[in-house]
Amino acid sequence: MSDIMNVSYDTLIPNNVGLASDKRVLKGLEKWHPGYINWWNDLIPQQFQQSLIYLRTAVSVDPKGWAKFDYVKMPEYRWGILLAPQVEDRKIPCGEHAGEPVWQEVPGEYRSMLRRLIVIQGDTEPASVEQQRFLGKTAPSLYDLRNLFQVNVEEGRHLWAMVYLLQKYFGADGRQEANDLLLRSSGSEDAPRMLGAFNEETPDWLSFFMFTYFTDRDGKMQLESLAQSGFDPLSRSCRFMLTEEAHHMFVGETGVGRTIQRTCEAMIKAGIEDPYDIEKIRALGVIDLPTIQKKMNLHYTLSLDLFGREVSTNAANAFNAGIKGRFMENRLEDDHKLNDATYGVCDIVDGAVVRREVPALTAVNMRLRDDYVKDARGGVGRWNKIIEKLGIKFELKLPHEAFNRKIGVFADHLFNPQGQIIDQAQYDASINDWLPSNADGDFIQSLMVPVTEAGQYASWIAPPRVGINNMAGDFEYVKLHDA
């Protein structure tokens, strides 16, 4: 067990999967490595490539003590292949194979389905780094700059995890898919990333915080589902990835919370009680709460689309095959086969949103989306407590899941944030009250001024309550290198 817990650093690619004795896969990954480093070097602005960043690196997969913190230049970060420990006598948790021993090799009949799931998951990892590539130039503090780069290097490592699975278990097809993961690019017209939300821009830091709260939370739900997989190497990869994913959502939740806190504090100091007195509030150099609500509306609804259609035969097939489970499958009390079960999915009847019962097997996506909505509400409640505690009369609310949707049953209809169908004229008249306008974006951009002195923060965001690794408030998280 100690071998799997600790990470070997005696090869070019750190790992705890015995790469040194797996020459075929090691050779394939070493061949892929230069392309990855080229992608990274092309992506991150040059002035940060030589900067020393206070990053955590995994040295173990033991959740109690798995990371060390130290300064490192990002191109020299030790990316690698890390799998959570194998669970002895683990059984397939769901589908027609429920109760059978998990697979250590890819079952032939599920080869293409598994490969596609791994490729889609892998594609999201470099995509988010591409979306965030310019944010370093406008970081509101060295603390936030460090967090951005920590998120980036971990998304890079999650790409390595999926590439390892492709190269080890899928032969020539897997090697080609691994190469293609470096050829697609977020927002590209010719070769975009596979999922829509990963082709959107991340133009400012509030967008980044919303992305890491809402979109990385979708990543958490997907990884939890894949961690249930009957294909054990995929399950073990995702279990360790979840350890790192928690930090990404922490960055998002605390980033939005600190933005809200600074806004409320500035309003109180200036004697402004009305949160809709937007011009006066913006003149204070902070982001008004209605604009934060609009940003939330956008990123939440983009993230809902990532769950796919409410009724899906692909999702049913993956569950039935036992290669992707439900969220926390092991905690659910049913037969884990869903042969006779039903589940309520959203539909539109006579101009109103209703729930109708369908076979639960076909509603696996909908169930996962419902779990996501419950999970996402928690942080919104904590943001509202900040507002309430500071005495401002305003409440952030998640919009109805029919609003601003491009995929699924709601895609061909226009809804307001309360979930009522409206016509085009009503939509056009109010859309700038519901989603960020160009003017909102321009204002937020005007605040995106870099702050590079240790312990100092931009006007629009409060300092964190606790430093990374309990460091002091003026700790130099990034030692910037002059370009």
MARBAVO-234498 format. One line per field, with one value per residue (C-alpha): y, z, x negated; residue in three letters; residue number from 1. Coordinates in nm, 4 decimals, decimal comma. Layout:
py = c(Y/...) .
pz = c(Z/...) .
px = c(X/...) .
aa = c(ala/...) .
i = c(NUM/...) .
***
This chain:
py = c(0,0000/0,2409/0,2221/0,3393/0,6085/0,7697/0,9275/0,8264/1,1161/0,9040/0,9359/1,2340/1,1767/1,1472/0,8677/0,6059/0,3545/0,1805/0,3525/0,2569/-0,1069/-0,0293/0,0607/0,0820/0,3345/0,5240/0,5611/0,6804/0,9378/1,0598/1,1099/1,3067/1,5170/1,7696/1,8518/1,9150/2,1446/2,3343/2,3762/2,5056/2,7442/2,8814/2,9322/3,1039/3,4625/3,4692/3,6998/3,4293/3,1360/3,2364/3,3569/3,1501/3,0443/2,9088/2,5911/2,2671/1,9458/1,6046/1,3796/1,1192/1,0162/0,9826/1,2445/1,3209/1,4369/1,4375/1,7679/1,9845/2,3590/2,5273/2,7788/2,6416/2,7792/2,6589/2,4923/2,2934/2,1812/1,8028/1,6867/1,3183/1,0223/0,9731/0,7109/0,6712/0,3392/0,0297/-0,0777/-0,4472/-0,6639/-0,3609/-0,4470/-0,2713/-0,0476/-0,0120/-0,1333/-0,4818/-0,5847/-0,4570/-0,6791/-0,8255/-0,7580/-0,4293/-0,4402/-0,3781/-0,3884/-0,2290/-0,4641/-0,4950/-0,4213/-0,0906/0,0221/0,3062/0,4321/0,4427/0,6075/0,8828/0,9527/0,9776/1,2033/1,4404/1,4627/1,5097/1,7822/2,0035/2,0152/2,2024/2,4020/2,5801/2,6688/2,8140/3,0153/3,1609/3,2277/3,6099/3,6534/3,6639/4,0097/4,1589/3,9648/4,1626/4,0327/3,7921/3,5610/3,5430/3,5115/3,2118/3,0535/3,0973/2,9181/2,6426/2,5789/2,5822/2,3322/2,0980/2,1116/2,0245/1,7253/1,6112/1,6144/1,3877/1,1493/1,1069/1,0822/0,8020/0,6056/0,6621/0,5559/0,2567/0,1038/0,2149/0,1465/0,3435/0,4965/0,6225/0,7735/0,9588/1,0880/1,2045/1,4012/1,5530/1,6854/1,9253/2,0257/2,1493/2,4952/2,6846/2,9198/2,8051/2,8214/2,5294/2,2976/2,4113/2,2239/1,9588/2,1222/2,4679/2,6193/2,5520/2,7700/3,0796/3,3585/3,4180/3,7912/3,9042/3,7786/3,7783/3,5456/3,3272/3,3035/3,2222/2,9631/2,7896/2,7911/2,6820/2,5109/2,3321/2,2132/2,0415/1,8877/1,7641/1,6009/1,4358/1,3142/1,1742/0,9854/0,8533/0,7607/0,5036/0,3416/-0,0333/0,0360/0,0606/0,2666/0,5409/0,5292/0,5595/0,8487/1,0438/0,9787/1,1512/1,4319/1,5118/1,5867/1,8703/1,9812/2,0889/2,3684/2,5037/2,5433/2,6992/2,9610/3,0336/3,0511/3,2638/3,4850/3,5744/3,6078/3,8491/4,0545/4,0768/4,1650/4,4501/4,5901/4,5866/4,7400/5,0206/5,0896/5,1127/5,3428/5,5724/5,5649/5,4009/5,1808/5,1119/4,8271/4,9456/5,2890/5,1466/5,4581/5,5706/5,2198/5,1755/5,5129/5,3529/5,1120/4,8018/4,5716/4,6337/4,3398/4,3385/4,2891/4,0053/3,8517/3,8818/3,7149/3,4369/3,3915/3,3510/3,1029/2,8942/2,8469/2,7725/2,5068/2,3508/2,2888/2,0713/1,8010/1,7366/1,6446/1,5635/1,2297/1,0581/0,7104/0,7674/0,8334/0,5321/0,3100/0,4301/0,3642/0,0281/-0,0766/0,0173/0,2595/0,5759/0,5881/0,8492/1,1078/0,9205/0,5965/0,4000/0,6086/0,5571/0,3052/0,1276/-0,1716/0,0325/-0,1124/0,1111/-0,1431/-0,0499/0,2883/0,6254/0,9783/1,3197/1,5222/1,8753/1,9255/2,2054/2,1516/2,4260/2,6932/2,5906/2,3944/2,0668/1,7483/1,4208/1,0710/0,8770/0,5584/0,6475/0,4868/0,7509/1,0339/0,9834/1,3238/1,4947/1,3378/1,4501/1,8017/1,8059/1,6995/1,9792/2,2417/2,1358/2,1475/2,4897/2,6434/2,6033/2,8646/3,1072/3,0829/3,1622/3,4640/3,5914/3,5588/3,7992/4,0519/4,0056/4,0313/4,3623/4,4963/4,5373/4,4497/4,2280/3,8552/3,6617/3,3940/3,1130/3,1646/2,8996/2,6195/2,6973/3,0410/3,1017/2,7382/2,6134/2,2369/2,0177/2,0726/2,4478/2,5284/2,6371/2,8632/3,1990/3,2187/3,4836/3,3995/3,3049/3,0247/3,1799/3,1561/3,5003/3,6329/3,7803/4,1416/4,0819/3,9000/4,1760/4,4441/4,2809/4,0739/4,3415/4,3213/3,9458/3,8824/4,0951/4,3605/4,4909/4,7974/4,5753/4,3947/4,7209/4,8453/4,5250/4,5408/4,8939/4,7541/4,4795/4,6526/4,4235/4,4510/4,3046/4,4183/4,1437/4,1842/4,4438/4,3928/4,5637/4,8060/4,5647/4,2609/4,1976/4,0094/3,6404/3,5434/3,2852/3,2622/2,9618/2,7036/2,9461/3,2000/3,5585/3,8266/3,9858/3,6575/3,6806/3,4046/3,4896/3,6177/3,7954/3,7785/4,0931/4,0070) .
pz = c(0,0000/0,0763/-0,2865/-0,4206/-0,1504/-0,2358/-0,5684/-0,7569/-0,8918/-1,0534/-1,4065/-1,6302/-1,5391/-1,1633/-1,0919/-0,8496/-1,1187/-1,1750/-1,5025/-1,4739/-1,5341/-1,8031/-2,0872/-2,3630/-2,1800/-2,0429/-2,3961/-2,5261/-2,2495/-2,2897/-2,6585/-2,5695/-2,3037/-2,5365/-2,7101/-2,3716/-2,2611/-2,5936/-2,5384/-2,1853/-2,2935/-2,5770/-2,3399/-2,0261/-2,0818/-2,0988/-1,8015/-1,5697/-1,7076/-1,5128/-1,2002/-0,8845/-0,7750/-0,4287/-0,5496/-0,3877/-0,5486/-0,4750/-0,3038/-0,1883/-0,2480/0,1227/0,1877/0,5295/0,3930/0,0175/-0,0753/-0,0130/-0,0780/-0,2352/-0,4979/-0,8510/-1,2041/-1,3805/-1,6827/-1,4279/-1,2280/-1,1919/-1,3607/-1,3360/-1,3105/-0,9733/-0,8896/-0,5560/-0,3812/-0,5150/-0,2999/-0,2241/-0,3589/-0,5049/-0,6935/-0,9824/-0,8051/-1,0661/-1,3867/-1,5232/-1,3869/-1,0326/-0,7737/-1,0160/-0,9613/-1,1152/-1,4411/-1,4514/-1,8335/-2,0743/-2,1596/-2,5398/-2,5662/-2,3806/-2,5400/-2,7561/-2,4850/-2,2235/-2,4594/-2,5405/-2,1725/-2,0979/-2,3996/-2,3058/-1,9469/-2,0706/-2,3152/-2,0391/-1,8493/-2,1008/-2,2143/-1,8807/-1,8784/-2,2283/-2,1144/-1,8217/-2,0068/-1,9831/-1,6273/-1,4783/-1,6292/-1,4222/-1,0940/-0,7982/-0,5679/-0,5537/-0,3454/-0,6277/-0,8934/-0,7092/-0,6836/-1,0580/-1,1335/-0,8800/-1,0529/-1,3912/-1,3016/-1,1472/-1,4566/-1,6454/-1,4201/-1,4681/-1,8423/-1,7758/-1,5829/-1,8787/-2,1277/-1,9205/-1,9390/-2,3141/-2,3787/-2,1459/-2,2272/-2,5783/-2,7972/-3,1205/-3,0915/-2,7435/-2,8586/-3,1370/-2,8981/-2,6612/-2,9421/-3,0430/-2,6887/-2,7588/-3,1026/-3,0075/-2,8535/-2,6528/-2,8760/-3,1977/-3,5066/-3,6726/-3,3750/-3,0666/-2,7396/-2,7238/-2,4712/-2,5212/-2,1804/-2,2434/-2,5545/-2,3667/-2,2768/-1,9178/-1,9598/-1,5979/-1,2453/-1,1417/-1,4395/-1,3186/-0,9683/-1,1082/-1,3415/-1,0629/-0,8420/-1,0952/-1,3844/-1,1743/-0,9615/-1,2728/-1,2949/-0,9392/-1,0207/-1,3343/-1,1523/-0,8673/-1,1263/-1,3029/-0,9663/-0,9428/-1,2678/-1,2947/-1,4914/-1,1867/-1,3288/-1,4266/-1,0836/-0,9089/-1,1328/-1,0600/-0,6870/-0,6652/-0,9029/-0,6660/-0,3926/-0,6070/-0,7507/-0,4032/-0,4061/-0,7371/-0,5940/-0,2789/-0,4995/-0,6680/-0,3566/-0,1551/-0,4561/-0,5094/-0,1329/-0,1028/-0,3958/-0,2256/0,1080/-0,0409/-0,2210/0,0941/0,3050/0,0519/0,0403/0,4192/0,4382/0,1732/0,3375/0,0361/0,1361/-0,2040/-0,3818/-0,7117/-0,6892/-0,9391/-1,0594/-0,7069/-0,6065/-0,9143/-0,8457/-0,5291/-0,7406/-0,6523/-0,8414/-0,7610/-0,6354/-0,9299/-1,1684/-0,9523/-0,9806/-1,3615/-1,3725/-1,1535/-1,3872/-1,6834/-1,5370/-1,3605/-1,6760/-1,8921/-1,6383/-1,6401/-2,0136/-1,9413/-1,8028/-2,1482/-2,2255/-1,9498/-2,1130/-2,2574/-2,3952/-2,3879/-2,0138/-1,9668/-2,1595/-1,9568/-1,6286/-1,7433/-1,8533/-1,5090/-1,6483/-1,4978/-1,1861/-1,0152/-0,7676/-0,4495/-0,5938/-0,2902/-0,0594/-0,2584/-0,1293/-0,4311/-0,6463/-0,8411/-1,1625/-1,2116/-1,4245/-1,2914/-1,1278/-1,2515/-1,2041/-1,2654/-1,5522/-1,6673/-1,9592/-2,1025/-2,1100/-2,2133/-2,1719/-1,8206/-1,6827/-1,5246/-1,4024/-1,5600/-1,4657/-1,7060/-1,6676/-1,4196/-1,6423/-1,9092/-1,6511/-1,5089/-1,6467/-1,4895/-1,1522/-1,1651/-1,2584/-0,9646/-0,7339/-0,8802/-0,8180/-0,4518/-0,4192/-0,5857/-0,3552/-0,0529/-0,1559/-0,2685/0,0814/0,2321/-0,0011/0,1161/0,4781/0,4030/0,2585/0,5477/0,8122/0,6655/0,6711/0,2980/0,1803/-0,1198/-0,1891/-0,4597/-0,6193/-0,8592/-1,1686/-1,2735/-1,4610/-1,7749/-1,8106/-2,0769/-2,1811/-2,5084/-2,4532/-2,3588/-2,3321/-2,2622/-2,5519/-2,8010/-2,5641/-2,3976/-2,0199/-1,7556/-1,4447/-1,2588/-1,5099/-1,7031/-2,0806/-2,2432/-2,5991/-2,7905/-2,7221/-2,3445/-2,3571/-2,5564/-2,3239/-2,0096/-2,1082/-1,9923/-1,6461/-1,6362/-1,8080/-1,8190/-2,0919/-2,2870/-2,0626/-1,7531/-1,9034/-1,9851/-1,6293/-1,4752/-1,7148/-1,5951/-1,2446/-1,3631/-1,2648/-1,1477/-0,7884/-0,7456/-0,3982/-0,1353/0,1021/-0,1158/-0,2937/-0,5732/-0,4769/-0,5663/-0,3550/0,0169/0,1483/0,2342/0,5939/0,5928/0,3837/0,1722/0,3948/0,6839/0,5539/0,6837/0,5097/0,3388/0,2187/-0,1323/-0,3078/-0,6457/-0,7020/-1,0291/-1,2987/-1,5066/-1,8676) .
px = c(0,0000/-0,2874/-0,4083/-0,0739/-0,0475/-0,3807/-0,4663/-0,7812/-0,9876/-1,2629/-1,1219/-1,0443/-0,6769/-0,6107/-0,3640/-0,2409/-0,1408/-0,4772/-0,5603/-0,9278/-0,8321/-0,5712/-0,8078/-0,5448/-0,3290/-0,6297/-0,7680/-0,4301/-0,3930/-0,7518/-0,6762/-0,3601/-0,5388/-0,7165/-0,3881/-0,2297/-0,5149/-0,4925/-0,1175/-0,1808/-0,4590/-0,2458/0,0447/-0,0825/-0,2047/-0,5824/-0,6360/-0,4978/-0,6959/-1,0073/-0,8261/-0,8547/-0,5046/-0,4247/-0,2516/-0,1493/-0,2714/-0,1275/-0,3818/-0,1317/0,2283/0,2993/0,5715/0,4198/0,0849/0,0687/-0,0944/-0,3974/-0,4229/-0,7251/-0,8290/-0,8482/-0,8560/-0,5439/-0,7119/-0,9167/-0,6121/-0,6169/-0,2996/-0,2301/0,0038/0,1693/0,4295/0,6047/0,5309/0,7031/0,9974/0,9649/1,2470/1,4244/1,7438/1,9168/2,1701/2,4445/2,6046/2,6447/2,3013/2,3703/2,2029/1,9444/1,5721/1,4541/1,2590/0,8855/0,8899/1,1366/1,4268/1,4382/1,8114/1,7712/1,4460/1,5808/1,8194/1,5430/1,2984/1,5461/1,6194/1,2467/1,1836/1,4691/1,3438/0,9876/1,0925/1,2352/0,9045/0,6821/0,9865/1,0229/0,6510/0,6954/0,9962/0,8012/0,4765/0,4747/0,6030/0,2536/0,2042/0,4892/0,4662/0,6065/0,3290/0,0372/0,2588/0,5142/0,2435/0,1029/0,4483/0,5028/0,1777/0,2514/0,5832/0,4054/0,1335/0,3901/0,6107/0,2929/0,2356/0,5934/0,5255/0,2270/0,4523/0,6865/0,3984/0,2453/0,5702/0,5946/0,2342/0,2326/0,5698/0,6702/0,3658/0,3189/0,6681/0,5840/0,2525/0,4320/0,6984/0,4222/0,2586/0,5921/0,6414/0,3530/0,4838/0,8308/0,8459/1,1063/1,3037/1,1335/1,3541/1,1769/1,1172/1,3137/1,3332/1,6056/1,8434/1,9969/1,9193/1,5494/1,5477/1,6690/1,4294/1,3189/1,2535/1,2214/1,1634/1,5280/1,5897/1,3019/1,4483/1,7935/1,6387/1,4484/1,7586/2,0207/1,8413/1,5801/1,8725/2,0065/1,6583/1,6967/2,0323/1,8947/1,5831/1,7956/2,0029/1,6924/1,5398/1,8225/1,7045/1,6712/1,3503/1,1270/0,8355/1,0838/1,2455/0,9102/0,7993/1,1159/1,1026/0,7664/0,8713/1,1584/0,9021/0,7670/1,1023/1,2166/0,9572/1,0898/1,4387/1,2899/1,1190/1,4520/1,6669/1,4246/1,3451/1,7109/1,7579/1,4643/1,6008/1,9417/1,7832/1,5806/1,8882/2,1002/1,8237/1,7740/2,1496/2,1681/1,8654/2,0189/2,3623/2,5305/2,8243/2,9839/2,8017/2,9558/2,7893/2,5455/2,3637/2,2784/2,1688/1,9499/1,7885/1,6485/1,4412/1,6437/1,8821/2,2496/2,4569/2,7056/2,4115/2,2808/2,6301/2,6138/2,2721/2,4097/2,7072/2,4737/2,2267/2,4890/2,6953/2,3904/2,2947/2,6439/2,6040/2,3003/2,5306/2,6784/3,0367/3,2831/3,3679/3,0623/3,0080/2,6284/2,6422/2,8704/2,6287/2,3283/2,5102/2,6445/2,2949/2,1605/1,9024/2,0555/2,2699/2,4819/2,3595/2,2592/2,3986/2,2813/2,5049/2,8250/3,0747/3,2210/3,1305/2,8677/3,0098/3,3158/3,5000/3,8448/3,7745/3,8975/3,7668/3,9233/3,7777/3,8543/4,0912/4,3054/4,6817/4,9275/4,6636/4,5607/4,2653/4,3763/4,2114/4,3148/4,2121/3,9900/3,7841/3,5087/3,2476/3,3032/3,3079/2,9580/2,8479/3,1486/3,0799/2,7163/2,8283/3,0709/2,7854/2,5731/2,8434/2,8681/2,4903/2,4628/2,7243/2,4963/2,2421/2,5125/2,6600/2,3195/2,2792/2,6191/2,5087/2,2202/2,4672/2,7101/2,4396/2,3220/2,6778/2,7465/3,0993/3,0273/3,0512/2,8725/3,0932/3,0181/3,2348/3,4857/3,3128/3,5166/3,3554/3,0886/3,0586/2,9086/2,9361/3,2304/3,6042/3,5740/3,3398/3,6071/3,8010/3,7447/3,7850/3,7382/3,5285/3,8484/3,9140/4,2047/4,2176/4,1978/4,1976/3,9067/4,0084/4,0224/3,6904/3,5177/3,6565/3,5172/3,2153/2,9679/3,1278/3,0702/2,7381/2,4204/2,4313/2,1329/2,1416/2,1243/1,8290/1,6538/1,7027/1,5660/1,2700/1,1982/1,1421/0,9070/0,5839/0,3023/0,1824/-0,1664/-0,2721/-0,2578/0,0361/0,2131/0,5493/0,7416/1,0193/1,2982/1,2016/1,1442/0,8384/0,8861/0,9483/0,6673/0,3516/0,2494/0,0799/0,1532/-0,0979/-0,0968/0,1087/-0,1931/-0,3457/-0,4954/-0,2981/-0,4517/-0,8048/-0,7488/-1,0138/-1,0517/-0,9838) .
aa = c(met/ser/asp/ile/met/asn/val/ser/tyr/asp/thr/leu/ile/pro/asn/asn/val/gly/leu/ala/ser/asp/lys/arg/val/leu/lys/gly/leu/glu/lys/trp/his/pro/gly/tyr/ile/asn/trp/trp/asn/asp/leu/ile/pro/gln/gln/phe/gln/gln/ser/leu/ile/tyr/leu/arg/thr/ala/val/ser/val/asp/pro/lys/gly/trp/ala/lys/phe/asp/tyr/val/lys/met/pro/glu/tyr/arg/trp/gly/ile/leu/leu/ala/pro/gln/val/glu/asp/arg/lys/ile/pro/cys/gly/glu/his/ala/gly/glu/pro/val/trp/gln/glu/val/pro/gly/glu/tyr/arg/ser/met/leu/arg/arg/leu/ile/val/ile/gln/gly/asp/thr/glu/pro/ala/ser/val/glu/gln/gln/arg/phe/leu/gly/lys/thr/ala/pro/ser/leu/tyr/asp/leu/arg/asn/leu/phe/gln/val/asn/val/glu/glu/gly/arg/his/leu/trp/ala/met/val/tyr/leu/leu/gln/lys/tyr/phe/gly/ala/asp/gly/arg/gln/glu/ala/asn/asp/leu/leu/leu/arg/ser/ser/gly/ser/glu/asp/ala/pro/arg/met/leu/gly/ala/phe/asn/glu/glu/thr/pro/asp/trp/leu/ser/phe/phe/met/phe/thr/tyr/phe/thr/asp/arg/asp/gly/lys/met/gln/leu/glu/ser/leu/ala/gln/ser/gly/phe/asp/pro/leu/ser/arg/ser/cys/arg/phe/met/leu/thr/glu/glu/ala/his/his/met/phe/val/gly/glu/thr/gly/val/gly/arg/thr/ile/gln/arg/thr/cys/glu/ala/met/ile/lys/ala/gly/ile/glu/asp/pro/tyr/asp/ile/glu/lys/ile/arg/ala/leu/gly/val/ile/asp/leu/pro/thr/ile/gln/lys/lys/met/asn/leu/his/tyr/thr/leu/ser/leu/asp/leu/phe/gly/arg/glu/val/ser/thr/asn/ala/ala/asn/ala/phe/asn/ala/gly/ile/lys/gly/arg/phe/met/glu/asn/arg/leu/glu/asp/asp/his/lys/leu/asn/asp/ala/thr/tyr/gly/val/cys/asp/ile/val/asp/gly/ala/val/val/arg/arg/glu/val/pro/ala/leu/thr/ala/val/asn/met/arg/leu/arg/asp/asp/tyr/val/lys/asp/ala/arg/gly/gly/val/gly/arg/trp/asn/lys/ile/ile/glu/lys/leu/gly/ile/lys/phe/glu/leu/lys/leu/pro/his/glu/ala/phe/asn/arg/lys/ile/gly/val/phe/ala/asp/his/leu/phe/asn/pro/gln/gly/gln/ile/ile/asp/gln/ala/gln/tyr/asp/ala/ser/ile/asn/asp/trp/leu/pro/ser/asn/ala/asp/gly/asp/phe/ile/gln/ser/leu/met/val/pro/val/thr/glu/ala/gly/gln/tyr/ala/ser/trp/ile/ala/pro/pro/arg/val/gly/ile/asn/asn/met/ala/gly/asp/phe/glu/tyr/val/lys/leu/his/asp/ala) .
i = c(1/2/3/4/5/6/7/8/9/10/11/12/13/14/15/16/17/18/19/20/21/22/23/24/25/26/27/28/29/30/31/32/33/34/35/36/37/38/39/40/41/42/43/44/45/46/47/48/49/50/51/52/53/54/55/56/57/58/59/60/61/62/63/64/65/66/67/68/69/70/71/72/73/74/75/76/77/78/79/80/81/82/83/84/85/86/87/88/89/90/91/92/93/94/95/96/97/98/99/100/101/102/103/104/105/106/107/108/109/110/111/112/113/114/115/116/117/118/119/120/121/122/123/124/125/126/127/128/129/130/131/132/133/134/135/136/137/138/139/140/141/142/143/144/145/146/147/148/149/150/151/152/153/154/155/156/157/158/159/160/161/162/163/164/165/166/167/168/169/170/171/172/173/174/175/176/177/178/179/180/181/182/183/184/185/186/187/188/189/190/191/192/193/194/195/196/197/198/199/200/201/202/203/204/205/206/207/208/209/210/211/212/213/214/215/216/217/218/219/220/221/222/223/224/225/226/227/228/229/230/231/232/233/234/235/236/237/238/239/240/241/242/243/244/245/246/247/248/249/250/251/252/253/254/255/256/257/258/259/260/261/262/263/264/265/266/267/268/269/270/271/272/273/274/275/276/277/278/279/280/281/282/283/284/285/286/287/288/289/290/291/292/293/294/295/296/297/298/299/300/301/302/303/304/305/306/307/308/309/310/311/312/313/314/315/316/317/318/319/320/321/322/323/324/325/326/327/328/329/330/331/332/333/334/335/336/337/338/339/340/341/342/343/344/345/346/347/348/349/350/351/352/353/354/355/356/357/358/359/360/361/362/363/364/365/366/367/368/369/370/371/372/373/374/375/376/377/378/379/380/381/382/383/384/385/386/387/388/389/390/391/392/393/394/395/396/397/398/399/400/401/402/403/404/405/406/407/408/409/410/411/412/413/414/415/416/417/418/419/420/421/422/423/424/425/426/427/428/429/430/431/432/433/434/435/436/437/438/439/440/441/442/443/444/445/446/447/448/449/450/451/452/453/454/455/456/457/458/459/460/461/462/463/464/465/466/467/468/469/470/471/472/473/474/475/476/477/478/479/480/481/482/483) .
***
